[in-house]
C-alpha cells in the first residue's frame, strides 16, 4: 500500500513539474539564455580564482576588458551579417584591419588631417569589402576562398606599406578619440557644470561616501553614471514596447522570462556604469562599440535588408523566387564587413598608438568565435547582435580571467579553453537543430 502511495505521489510531483515548466516555458528560457548563464558562471569562477577574490570585477579590469576586446565587438558585428547569409565567414578581416591602419598611420605621419585620414581608412575598408563581395555575390566564388585570398594579399600589402617596420601615431586628437589612454574618456561635464550636484557626490556627504567608497567619491564620474541611466531607460522602454506588441499580436512568448532578462540586463548596465564611474568614466572606445551595436541591432531587426539576411540564410532559393536579389544581400554583408574592418583597424591603431605588420593576426578567429558562441548558427539564418555581445563578452572574460590566473603566461592553455568553449557552442547549435527536426 505504501509503495502505491509513493508511486502516485512521484507521478503527481512529476506532472506538477511538467505543468510548471510548460506554463512558464522554463526549458525554452534555459535554452535561449544558455550562454548568458555560462557567462555568469565563468565570471563567478574567475572571481574566486586561486583565492584572488574580486580581481576580475575591479573597475580597472572591466575597463581593460572593454578596451582589449573593442575590435572583437566591431568585427563580430560584421561577421554576424556574413554568417547569417548561410554560415559564410570572412577570413580577411584581420589583414584588412592591419592594412587600413597602416595606410592611416602613414598618412598621418605625413601630416594629413586626422579626420581625413580616418575617412580614407573607412572608405578603403568599405572598398575592400565591396571588392570581395563582388566575387562572392556576382562571380559565385566561395566566400572561404575569396576571403582567404584577401587574408594573404592584404597582409602582404600591409608589409609593403609599412616596409616591415612599426608606424607610430602621435596625433593626440586621434589618440583621444580612438585610443584607450588616460585622456580617451568622455569628460565629466556634469561635475564641471553643476557644482551643486557635484557637492552631493563629495567626501562631505557621509551617505554617498559609504555607498561609493571613501577613496573614489570625489572622483566619481557623474556623466558616465548618467549615460548608464539613460541607456537603461531607453532599453526598458523598448523592451516593454516589444512585450506589449507581442501580446497585442498574439505572439506566444514567455513574458516572465523576458521580464527576468530585462531586470538582469538593467542591473548589469547600472553595475558596469557604476564600476566605470568609479574608475575614469566612460571610455571613448565604448562609445564607438555602442554606436555600432545599436545601428546593426536596428538594421537586423527592423529593416528589409535585415530580414533578407535571415531569409537568404534560411532558404536562398525560396528567397530568390520571392523576388529578392540575393546577390545584393551578399554584397551588402561583405561591404559592411569591410567597413567595420576599417573601423577595427582605427581602434587597434588608437590602442597601440601605432601599427606594425603583425597586428590583426587572429582577429578573424576571435570574431567568428564570438558569433558562434553567441548563438549564431553554423548553417546561417539564425543569430542576433545581442547574442553576439554575450559571445564576445564571454571570450573577453576568459582572456582577462586567465591573464590574472596562475597560467597567465601559458597562451596555449588559453587557446585550448577558447577552442573547447567554441566547440561546445557549435555542438549545442547542431544538437538543438537535430532535436527540432
KOLVOFI-661586 format. One record per residue (C-alpha): chain; residue number from 1; x, y, z. Coordinates in steps of 0.001 Angstrom, whole numbers, plus 500000, padded with zeros to 6 digits. Layout:
N
+--------+-----+--------+--------+--------+
: cadena : num :      X :      Y :      Z :
+--------+-----+--------+--------+--------+
:      A : NUM :      X :      Y :      Z :
...
+--------+-----+--------+--------+--------+
***
This chain:
437
+--------+-----+--------+--------+--------+
: cadena : num :      X :      Y :      Z :
+--------+-----+--------+--------+--------+
:      A :   1 : 500000 : 500000 : 500000 :
:      A :   2 : 502801 : 502411 : 500904 :
:      A :   3 : 504574 : 501694 : 497580 :
:      A :   4 : 501391 : 502526 : 495672 :
:      A :   5 : 501057 : 505842 : 497525 :
:      A :   6 : 504737 : 506618 : 496940 :
:      A :   7 : 504464 : 505981 : 493186 :
:      A :   8 : 501299 : 508069 : 492989 :
:      A :   9 : 503000 : 510982 : 494790 :
:      A :  10 : 506006 : 510728 : 492461 :
:      A :  11 : 503742 : 510842 : 489412 :
:      A :  12 : 501891 : 513795 : 490897 :
:      A :  13 : 505158 : 515648 : 491555 :
:      A :  14 : 506389 : 514858 : 488047 :
:      A :  15 : 503135 : 516109 : 486492 :
:      A :  16 : 503299 : 519269 : 488607 :
:      A :  17 : 506880 : 519992 : 487494 :
:      A :  18 : 505968 : 519302 : 483862 :
:      A :  19 : 502989 : 521660 : 484035 :
:      A :  20 : 505139 : 524330 : 485712 :
:      A :  21 : 507864 : 524070 : 483039 :
:      A :  22 : 505318 : 524165 : 480203 :
:      A :  23 : 503389 : 527061 : 481729 :
:      A :  24 : 506424 : 529266 : 482317 :
:      A :  25 : 508480 : 527859 : 479386 :
:      A :  26 : 511381 : 527029 : 481694 :
:      A :  27 : 513053 : 524763 : 479143 :
:      A :  28 : 512828 : 527392 : 476420 :
:      A :  29 : 514201 : 530009 : 478813 :
:      A :  30 : 517300 : 527965 : 479659 :
:      A :  31 : 517826 : 527053 : 476006 :
:      A :  32 : 517620 : 530695 : 474964 :
:      A :  33 : 519872 : 532017 : 477724 :
:      A :  34 : 522359 : 529147 : 477945 :
:      A :  35 : 525378 : 531306 : 477058 :
:      A :  36 : 524255 : 534108 : 479360 :
:      A :  37 : 524114 : 531641 : 482241 :
:      A :  38 : 527508 : 530273 : 481177 :
:      A :  39 : 528921 : 533821 : 481212 :
:      A :  40 : 527685 : 534389 : 484764 :
:      A :  41 : 529141 : 531063 : 485920 :
:      A :  42 : 532540 : 531773 : 484328 :
:      A :  43 : 532662 : 535254 : 485897 :
:      A :  44 : 531938 : 533716 : 489320 :
:      A :  45 : 534662 : 531092 : 488794 :
:      A :  46 : 537272 : 533668 : 487810 :
:      A :  47 : 536133 : 535967 : 490610 :
:      A :  48 : 537386 : 533383 : 493125 :
:      A :  49 : 540300 : 532106 : 491005 :
:      A :  50 : 543115 : 530825 : 493220 :
:      A :  51 : 541990 : 532968 : 496129 :
:      A :  52 : 542182 : 536206 : 494100 :
:      A :  53 : 538662 : 537270 : 495050 :
:      A :  54 : 537199 : 540153 : 493124 :
:      A :  55 : 540160 : 540902 : 490864 :
:      A :  56 : 538274 : 540371 : 487611 :
:      A :  57 : 535485 : 542661 : 488837 :
:      A :  58 : 537772 : 545578 : 489661 :
:      A :  59 : 536859 : 548736 : 487700 :
:      A :  60 : 540303 : 548786 : 486067 :
:      A :  61 : 539906 : 545201 : 484828 :
:      A :  62 : 536408 : 545865 : 483490 :
:      A :  63 : 537773 : 548923 : 481707 :
:      A :  64 : 540666 : 546949 : 480192 :
:      A :  65 : 538306 : 544137 : 479165 :
:      A :  66 : 536343 : 546648 : 477103 :
:      A :  67 : 539483 : 548210 : 475615 :
:      A :  68 : 541173 : 544889 : 474815 :
:      A :  69 : 538090 : 543462 : 473097 :
:      A :  70 : 536813 : 546514 : 471222 :
:      A :  71 : 537936 : 545065 : 467875 :
:      A :  72 : 536087 : 541805 : 468673 :
:      A :  73 : 532742 : 543570 : 469159 :
:      A :  74 : 533172 : 545597 : 465970 :
:      A :  75 : 534377 : 542744 : 463754 :
:      A :  76 : 531904 : 540222 : 465182 :
:      A :  77 : 529034 : 542562 : 464254 :
:      A :  78 : 530058 : 542441 : 460598 :
:      A :  79 : 530902 : 538737 : 460807 :
:      A :  80 : 527390 : 538033 : 462052 :
:      A :  81 : 525943 : 539522 : 458859 :
:      A :  82 : 528136 : 537224 : 456777 :
:      A :  83 : 527242 : 534166 : 458864 :
:      A :  84 : 523525 : 534917 : 458565 :
:      A :  85 : 523735 : 534507 : 454775 :
:      A :  86 : 524373 : 530788 : 455154 :
:      A :  87 : 527241 : 530180 : 457538 :
:      A :  88 : 529686 : 532172 : 455393 :
:      A :  89 : 532681 : 533856 : 457031 :
:      A :  90 : 535324 : 536459 : 456193 :
:      A :  91 : 538881 : 535342 : 456863 :
:      A :  92 : 540455 : 538596 : 455687 :
:      A :  93 : 539230 : 540973 : 458394 :
:      A :  94 : 542430 : 540870 : 460471 :
:      A :  95 : 544582 : 541637 : 457436 :
:      A :  96 : 542205 : 544347 : 456236 :
:      A :  97 : 542226 : 545973 : 459690 :
:      A :  98 : 546029 : 545982 : 459651 :
:      A :  99 : 546176 : 547335 : 456082 :
:      A : 100 : 543725 : 550202 : 456690 :
:      A : 101 : 545539 : 551125 : 459916 :
:      A : 102 : 548871 : 551059 : 458079 :
:      A : 103 : 547503 : 553427 : 455431 :
:      A : 104 : 546070 : 555791 : 458042 :
:      A : 105 : 549196 : 555823 : 460207 :
:      A : 106 : 551373 : 556541 : 457163 :
:      A : 107 : 549104 : 559391 : 456033 :
:      A : 108 : 549009 : 560990 : 459497 :
:      A : 109 : 552791 : 560660 : 459798 :
:      A : 110 : 552967 : 562628 : 456529 :
:      A : 111 : 550940 : 565474 : 458032 :
:      A : 112 : 547448 : 564692 : 456752 :
:      A : 113 : 544462 : 565949 : 458745 :
:      A : 114 : 543387 : 563287 : 461234 :
:      A : 115 : 539711 : 563263 : 460201 :
:      A : 116 : 540543 : 562999 : 456522 :
:      A : 117 : 542865 : 560084 : 457312 :
:      A : 118 : 540107 : 558366 : 459328 :
:      A : 119 : 537649 : 558842 : 456466 :
:      A : 120 : 540136 : 557355 : 453999 :
:      A : 121 : 540672 : 554345 : 456289 :
:      A : 122 : 536951 : 553676 : 456464 :
:      A : 123 : 536480 : 554111 : 452713 :
:      A : 124 : 539383 : 551755 : 451974 :
:      A : 125 : 537809 : 549147 : 454235 :
:      A : 126 : 534453 : 549629 : 452520 :
:      A : 127 : 536053 : 549362 : 449063 :
:      A : 128 : 537864 : 546143 : 450015 :
:      A : 129 : 534656 : 544663 : 451392 :
:      A : 130 : 532739 : 545608 : 448223 :
:      A : 131 : 535514 : 544149 : 446059 :
:      A : 132 : 535462 : 540824 : 447872 :
:      A : 133 : 531679 : 540907 : 447938 :
:      A : 134 : 531646 : 541260 : 444146 :
:      A : 135 : 533500 : 537964 : 443678 :
:      A : 136 : 531293 : 536227 : 446235 :
:      A : 137 : 527944 : 537662 : 445114 :
:      A : 138 : 528385 : 538043 : 441350 :
:      A : 139 : 531030 : 535514 : 440301 :
:      A : 140 : 529931 : 532965 : 442933 :
:      A : 141 : 533435 : 532357 : 444270 :
:      A : 142 : 533069 : 530558 : 447635 :
:      A : 143 : 533380 : 533074 : 450482 :
:      A : 144 : 536032 : 530954 : 452180 :
:      A : 145 : 538305 : 531065 : 449091 :
:      A : 146 : 537710 : 534737 : 448238 :
:      A : 147 : 538435 : 535965 : 451744 :
:      A : 148 : 541337 : 533543 : 452249 :
:      A : 149 : 542969 : 535164 : 449208 :
:      A : 150 : 542250 : 538567 : 450762 :
:      A : 151 : 543801 : 537491 : 454046 :
:      A : 152 : 547116 : 536704 : 452344 :
:      A : 153 : 547015 : 539638 : 449916 :
:      A : 154 : 546271 : 542424 : 452391 :
:      A : 155 : 548734 : 541049 : 454930 :
:      A : 156 : 551332 : 541392 : 452196 :
:      A : 157 : 550136 : 544892 : 451288 :
:      A : 158 : 550448 : 545869 : 454970 :
:      A : 159 : 554109 : 544831 : 454921 :
:      A : 160 : 554659 : 546801 : 451734 :
:      A : 161 : 553076 : 549981 : 453152 :
:      A : 162 : 554915 : 549719 : 456481 :
:      A : 163 : 558139 : 548414 : 454905 :
:      A : 164 : 558326 : 545825 : 457660 :
:      A : 165 : 558544 : 548482 : 460382 :
:      A : 166 : 556255 : 549964 : 463036 :
:      A : 167 : 554419 : 553196 : 462200 :
:      A : 168 : 553821 : 555366 : 465266 :
:      A : 169 : 550829 : 557665 : 465667 :
:      A : 170 : 551478 : 560860 : 467628 :
:      A : 171 : 548339 : 562851 : 466758 :
:      A : 172 : 546765 : 563488 : 470156 :
:      A : 173 : 543280 : 564082 : 468739 :
:      A : 174 : 543299 : 560625 : 467145 :
:      A : 175 : 544555 : 559021 : 470355 :
:      A : 176 : 541963 : 560844 : 472470 :
:      A : 177 : 539030 : 559851 : 470246 :
:      A : 178 : 540018 : 556300 : 469275 :
:      A : 179 : 542605 : 555298 : 471868 :
:      A : 180 : 542430 : 553799 : 475335 :
:      A : 181 : 544810 : 556048 : 477267 :
:      A : 182 : 544113 : 558254 : 480273 :
:      A : 183 : 542759 : 561045 : 478062 :
:      A : 184 : 540463 : 558796 : 475988 :
:      A : 185 : 537358 : 559300 : 478117 :
:      A : 186 : 534249 : 561440 : 477863 :
:      A : 187 : 534805 : 564481 : 480136 :
:      A : 188 : 532704 : 564692 : 483288 :
:      A : 189 : 530622 : 567613 : 482073 :
:      A : 190 : 528075 : 567325 : 484888 :
:      A : 191 : 530669 : 567661 : 487662 :
:      A : 192 : 532232 : 570638 : 485850 :
:      A : 193 : 528976 : 572439 : 485001 :
:      A : 194 : 526839 : 571543 : 488029 :
:      A : 195 : 528863 : 572211 : 491197 :
:      A : 196 : 525754 : 571925 : 493372 :
:      A : 197 : 525120 : 568362 : 492229 :
:      A : 198 : 528828 : 567558 : 492414 :
:      A : 199 : 528857 : 568550 : 496090 :
:      A : 200 : 526351 : 565768 : 496734 :
:      A : 201 : 528989 : 563307 : 495481 :
:      A : 202 : 531807 : 564565 : 497666 :
:      A : 203 : 533568 : 563332 : 500764 :
:      A : 204 : 531434 : 565764 : 502783 :
:      A : 205 : 528367 : 563597 : 502149 :
:      A : 206 : 528597 : 560696 : 504594 :
:      A : 207 : 525873 : 558568 : 502944 :
:      A : 208 : 527369 : 558876 : 499446 :
:      A : 209 : 530839 : 558202 : 500810 :
:      A : 210 : 529682 : 554918 : 502325 :
:      A : 211 : 527814 : 553984 : 499142 :
:      A : 212 : 530570 : 554733 : 496635 :
:      A : 213 : 533707 : 554448 : 498699 :
:      A : 214 : 535883 : 556907 : 500552 :
:      A : 215 : 538723 : 556770 : 498035 :
:      A : 216 : 536604 : 557305 : 494913 :
:      A : 217 : 533734 : 559596 : 495944 :
:      A : 218 : 535493 : 562816 : 494905 :
:      A : 219 : 536444 : 561307 : 491541 :
:      A : 220 : 533119 : 559577 : 490842 :
:      A : 221 : 532204 : 560339 : 487198 :
:      A : 222 : 528633 : 561660 : 487179 :
:      A : 223 : 528427 : 561920 : 483389 :
:      A : 224 : 529288 : 558252 : 482964 :
:      A : 225 : 526635 : 557240 : 485504 :
:      A : 226 : 524034 : 559423 : 483757 :
:      A : 227 : 524832 : 557765 : 480414 :
:      A : 228 : 524214 : 554389 : 482040 :
:      A : 229 : 520880 : 555535 : 483477 :
:      A : 230 : 519771 : 556904 : 480103 :
:      A : 231 : 520767 : 553607 : 478442 :
:      A : 232 : 518640 : 551722 : 480989 :
:      A : 233 : 515624 : 553979 : 480381 :
:      A : 234 : 515891 : 553502 : 476603 :
:      A : 235 : 516371 : 549738 : 476944 :
:      A : 236 : 513434 : 549245 : 479332 :
:      A : 237 : 511164 : 551414 : 477155 :
:      A : 238 : 511981 : 549410 : 474012 :
:      A : 239 : 511656 : 546084 : 475843 :
:      A : 240 : 508263 : 546926 : 477356 :
:      A : 241 : 507068 : 548169 : 473982 :
:      A : 242 : 508169 : 544894 : 472382 :
:      A : 243 : 506357 : 542819 : 475025 :
:      A : 244 : 503164 : 544861 : 474524 :
:      A : 245 : 503357 : 544440 : 470733 :
:      A : 246 : 503838 : 540674 : 471074 :
:      A : 247 : 500840 : 540467 : 473402 :
:      A : 248 : 498736 : 542560 : 471036 :
:      A : 249 : 499650 : 540378 : 468039 :
:      A : 250 : 499096 : 537188 : 469992 :
:      A : 251 : 502696 : 536022 : 469664 :
:      A : 252 : 503443 : 533254 : 472142 :
:      A : 253 : 506387 : 534357 : 474266 :
:      A : 254 : 507405 : 533824 : 477869 :
:      A : 255 : 506611 : 537214 : 479409 :
:      A : 256 : 508110 : 536084 : 482712 :
:      A : 257 : 511367 : 535129 : 481015 :
:      A : 258 : 511533 : 538459 : 479166 :
:      A : 259 : 510916 : 540409 : 482367 :
:      A : 260 : 513619 : 538448 : 484185 :
:      A : 261 : 516098 : 539080 : 481354 :
:      A : 262 : 515137 : 542774 : 481302 :
:      A : 263 : 515755 : 543115 : 485036 :
:      A : 264 : 519087 : 541293 : 484830 :
:      A : 265 : 520322 : 543334 : 481849 :
:      A : 266 : 519204 : 546563 : 483530 :
:      A : 267 : 521101 : 545623 : 486679 :
:      A : 268 : 524171 : 544726 : 484602 :
:      A : 269 : 524161 : 548068 : 482757 :
:      A : 270 : 523859 : 550014 : 486007 :
:      A : 271 : 526555 : 547914 : 487690 :
:      A : 272 : 529030 : 548365 : 484805 :
:      A : 273 : 528241 : 552095 : 484685 :
:      A : 274 : 528893 : 552336 : 488431 :
:      A : 275 : 532201 : 550484 : 488103 :
:      A : 276 : 533361 : 552668 : 485193 :
:      A : 277 : 532248 : 555810 : 487031 :
:      A : 278 : 534394 : 554751 : 489975 :
:      A : 279 : 537456 : 554495 : 487710 :
:      A : 280 : 537966 : 557045 : 484930 :
:      A : 281 : 534492 : 557346 : 483474 :
:      A : 282 : 533022 : 556446 : 480103 :
:      A : 283 : 535746 : 555349 : 477640 :
:      A : 284 : 535554 : 556688 : 474091 :
:      A : 285 : 536083 : 553203 : 472681 :
:      A : 286 : 532855 : 552075 : 474392 :
:      A : 287 : 531051 : 554898 : 472622 :
:      A : 288 : 532125 : 553509 : 469234 :
:      A : 289 : 531230 : 549959 : 470261 :
:      A : 290 : 527796 : 551050 : 471490 :
:      A : 291 : 527129 : 553045 : 468318 :
:      A : 292 : 527949 : 550096 : 466049 :
:      A : 293 : 525926 : 547637 : 468135 :
:      A : 294 : 522896 : 549948 : 468242 :
:      A : 295 : 522953 : 550621 : 464490 :
:      A : 296 : 523198 : 546983 : 463465 :
:      A : 297 : 520704 : 545783 : 466059 :
:      A : 298 : 518257 : 548105 : 464321 :
:      A : 299 : 519386 : 547020 : 460839 :
:      A : 300 : 518991 : 543290 : 461533 :
:      A : 301 : 515692 : 543550 : 463410 :
:      A : 302 : 513833 : 546467 : 461844 :
:      A : 303 : 514874 : 546832 : 458189 :
:      A : 304 : 514166 : 544980 : 454932 :
:      A : 305 : 517834 : 544182 : 454317 :
:      A : 306 : 517990 : 542654 : 457802 :
:      A : 307 : 515045 : 540377 : 457017 :
:      A : 308 : 516677 : 539465 : 453706 :
:      A : 309 : 519860 : 538387 : 455501 :
:      A : 310 : 517902 : 535907 : 457596 :
:      A : 311 : 515846 : 534789 : 454596 :
:      A : 312 : 518903 : 534073 : 452443 :
:      A : 313 : 520458 : 532059 : 455249 :
:      A : 314 : 517224 : 530158 : 455822 :
:      A : 315 : 516478 : 529253 : 452202 :
:      A : 316 : 518297 : 531122 : 449446 :
:      A : 317 : 516357 : 529581 : 446547 :
:      A : 318 : 512971 : 530385 : 448070 :
:      A : 319 : 514150 : 533914 : 448847 :
:      A : 320 : 515272 : 534416 : 445232 :
:      A : 321 : 511925 : 533107 : 443938 :
:      A : 322 : 510136 : 535644 : 446149 :
:      A : 323 : 511834 : 538453 : 444218 :
:      A : 324 : 514764 : 539297 : 446498 :
:      A : 325 : 518057 : 539930 : 444691 :
:      A : 326 : 520112 : 537598 : 446824 :
:      A : 327 : 523436 : 538656 : 445279 :
:      A : 328 : 522850 : 542176 : 446631 :
:      A : 329 : 522358 : 540720 : 450113 :
:      A : 330 : 525784 : 539055 : 449957 :
:      A : 331 : 527298 : 542249 : 448581 :
:      A : 332 : 525810 : 544277 : 451418 :
:      A : 333 : 527073 : 541879 : 454099 :
:      A : 334 : 530664 : 541834 : 452855 :
:      A : 335 : 530757 : 545574 : 452148 :
:      A : 336 : 529684 : 546258 : 455738 :
:      A : 337 : 532254 : 543729 : 456937 :
:      A : 338 : 535000 : 545631 : 455118 :
:      A : 339 : 533820 : 548956 : 456544 :
:      A : 340 : 533849 : 547568 : 460082 :
:      A : 341 : 537290 : 546041 : 459483 :
:      A : 342 : 538447 : 549576 : 458709 :
:      A : 343 : 536966 : 550804 : 461993 :
:      A : 344 : 538616 : 547903 : 463839 :
:      A : 345 : 541918 : 548989 : 462296 :
:      A : 346 : 541355 : 552513 : 463602 :
:      A : 347 : 540616 : 551254 : 467129 :
:      A : 348 : 543616 : 548901 : 467035 :
:      A : 349 : 545934 : 551704 : 465963 :
:      A : 350 : 544475 : 554006 : 468632 :
:      A : 351 : 545014 : 551459 : 471393 :
:      A : 352 : 548571 : 550589 : 470330 :
:      A : 353 : 549430 : 554199 : 469342 :
:      A : 354 : 550666 : 552810 : 466053 :
:      A : 355 : 550638 : 549745 : 463848 :
:      A : 356 : 553060 : 547067 : 462731 :
:      A : 357 : 552726 : 544271 : 460115 :
:      A : 358 : 551794 : 541626 : 462712 :
:      A : 359 : 548744 : 543418 : 464101 :
:      A : 360 : 545385 : 541841 : 463330 :
:      A : 361 : 546628 : 538242 : 463243 :
:      A : 362 : 543869 : 536015 : 464618 :
:      A : 363 : 541250 : 538781 : 464701 :
:      A : 364 : 539031 : 536848 : 462296 :
:      A : 365 : 539016 : 533809 : 464593 :
:      A : 366 : 538003 : 535889 : 467617 :
:      A : 367 : 535132 : 537452 : 465641 :
:      A : 368 : 533917 : 534097 : 464304 :
:      A : 369 : 534106 : 532514 : 467758 :
:      A : 370 : 532143 : 535393 : 469319 :
:      A : 371 : 529317 : 534892 : 466798 :
:      A : 372 : 529048 : 531125 : 467186 :
:      A : 373 : 529382 : 531217 : 470962 :
:      A : 374 : 526688 : 533915 : 470965 :
:      A : 375 : 524173 : 531643 : 469261 :
:      A : 376 : 524697 : 532238 : 465530 :
:      A : 377 : 524009 : 529078 : 463557 :
:      A : 378 : 526762 : 527432 : 461530 :
:      A : 379 : 524081 : 526868 : 458866 :
:      A : 380 : 523058 : 530526 : 458644 :
:      A : 381 : 519719 : 532239 : 459140 :
:      A : 382 : 519947 : 532314 : 462958 :
:      A : 383 : 521710 : 534755 : 465260 :
:      A : 384 : 521296 : 538141 : 466889 :
:      A : 385 : 523548 : 541065 : 467725 :
:      A : 386 : 522531 : 540687 : 471383 :
:      A : 387 : 523737 : 537073 : 471343 :
:      A : 388 : 526989 : 538098 : 469680 :
:      A : 389 : 527546 : 540609 : 472501 :
:      A : 390 : 527268 : 537758 : 475009 :
:      A : 391 : 529691 : 535662 : 472955 :
:      A : 392 : 532254 : 538438 : 472630 :
:      A : 393 : 531992 : 539263 : 476339 :
:      A : 394 : 532392 : 535594 : 477249 :
:      A : 395 : 535577 : 535278 : 475188 :
:      A : 396 : 536867 : 538531 : 476675 :
:      A : 397 : 536178 : 537343 : 480222 :
:      A : 398 : 538087 : 534131 : 479505 :
:      A : 399 : 541050 : 536161 : 478206 :
:      A : 400 : 541035 : 538518 : 481183 :
:      A : 401 : 540303 : 535823 : 483757 :
:      A : 402 : 543173 : 533609 : 482639 :
:      A : 403 : 545525 : 536590 : 482418 :
:      A : 404 : 545183 : 537143 : 486180 :
:      A : 405 : 545332 : 533426 : 486978 :
:      A : 406 : 548259 : 531115 : 487626 :
:      A : 407 : 548530 : 530155 : 483958 :
:      A : 408 : 548645 : 533690 : 482608 :
:      A : 409 : 551864 : 533005 : 480701 :
:      A : 410 : 550563 : 529830 : 479050 :
:      A : 411 : 548915 : 531109 : 475848 :
:      A : 412 : 548469 : 527573 : 474574 :
:      A : 413 : 546173 : 526750 : 477500 :
:      A : 414 : 544159 : 529884 : 476713 :
:      A : 415 : 543694 : 528640 : 473136 :
:      A : 416 : 542616 : 525238 : 474440 :
:      A : 417 : 539945 : 526778 : 476678 :
:      A : 418 : 538626 : 529063 : 473920 :
:      A : 419 : 538578 : 526141 : 471492 :
:      A : 420 : 536579 : 523980 : 473908 :
:      A : 421 : 534080 : 526797 : 474507 :
:      A : 422 : 533622 : 527266 : 470758 :
:      A : 423 : 533188 : 523527 : 470184 :
:      A : 424 : 530606 : 523326 : 472965 :
:      A : 425 : 528641 : 526235 : 471446 :
:      A : 426 : 528597 : 524692 : 467945 :
:      A : 427 : 527657 : 521262 : 469322 :
:      A : 428 : 524776 : 522883 : 471214 :
:      A : 429 : 523594 : 524505 : 467971 :
:      A : 430 : 523778 : 521234 : 465999 :
:      A : 431 : 522020 : 519164 : 468679 :
:      A : 432 : 519290 : 521808 : 469100 :
:      A : 433 : 518538 : 521745 : 465386 :
:      A : 434 : 518515 : 517951 : 465341 :
:      A : 435 : 516081 : 517893 : 468276 :
:      A : 436 : 513711 : 520300 : 466497 :
:      A : 437 : 513700 : 518082 : 463415 :
+--------+-----+--------+--------+--------+
***
